[in-house]
Amino acid sequence: MELYQVKYFVTLCETLNFTRAAEKCNVAQPSLTRAIQNLERELGGPLFHRERQNTHLTELGRLMQPYFEDMLGQTQAAHAFARSFANLDGISLRIGVMCTIGPIMVSDFLRSFAESHQGLDICVLDASAQALQSKLLNGEIDVAIYGMPELQPHDRLHALPLFYERFVVAVARDHPLAAHETVRCKDLHKGRYINRINCEVYEVATAALQRLGVEVQMVFRSERDDWVQAMIAAGHGFGFFPEYCVTMPGIVGRPLVEPEMYRTVDLVTVRGRPFSPAVGAFVRAAKAFTWTPAPPVPRPHDTDRGAYAA
């Protein structure tokens, strides 16, 4: 049994006229007649009584009609869904974004992508880089955006660099370090430190400070960046932040140098996993988007200057 035979049968049930059924199916009447005859032979009995101008269903035809109508309806629905899937209509895209990436860095891209794919349901989930990596491998999200200096890339994951971001020392506007254009690590000696528990460079920065003999006094810790920034704005100390995450009024960020620290933020997908149309469209859009600042080209003298990168 072929699908076109089912379509011819259902159309003939509607018209009860071989000529009109052939016209609706856009085939010659002999072709439609042969298809119905072959279907009757396959099913073991006539489906229609042909009596001059009075074509009507046989008992077998009446029994088969609801099954064939359902079969044709399901097939048409499947085709419609496949077209919608290819056009991204009503399809969900689950994007995991690292909790310490400032919205300002991805909002323009997400807005542009959403405007170009208005039928797509975009869901953004917020989590740590470690959690996003696990969710991506387990299929709980489709793509992830994160950047961590100390997180070793999984061999099943592929990272596409999007942009790079320096780390800054965040202080209140009236803090003495706010008057500096840049802040050296040794300038932080004996300073009051407000710790972001999810700080991307905590281990790297701690090791660098120890090598320089710099000691800081930790006075507050929190998983919430807004609380950390509020404490900094109130004048309780300094913090380490990616530069585009310093958003609270009353705070300024000064680039950290000697050593300089930055991270590269990547779009991460699972290596070898076929892209769905939604993921494929997202990756293509990310490649075409003008990210600012662009990922840096590795510099041969970075090691000499003491730069730490993701």
Protein Blocks (a to p, Z undefined) as FASTA:
>chain_A
ZZklmmmmmmmmmnopaklmmmmnopafklmmmmmmmmmmmnopafbdcehjlccddfkl
mmmmmmmmmmmmmmmmmmmmmmmmmnopoiacdddddfklcfklmmmmmmmmmmmmmmbc
cddddddfklmmmmmmnopafbdcdddfklccdfkbccddfbdcdddddddfklmklmpm
bdcfklmgoiacdddfklmklmmmmmmmmmnopacddfbdcfblklmmmmmmnopaccdd
dfklmmbghiacdddehiaddddddddddehiacdfklmmmmmmmmmpccddddddddfk
lmmnopacZZ
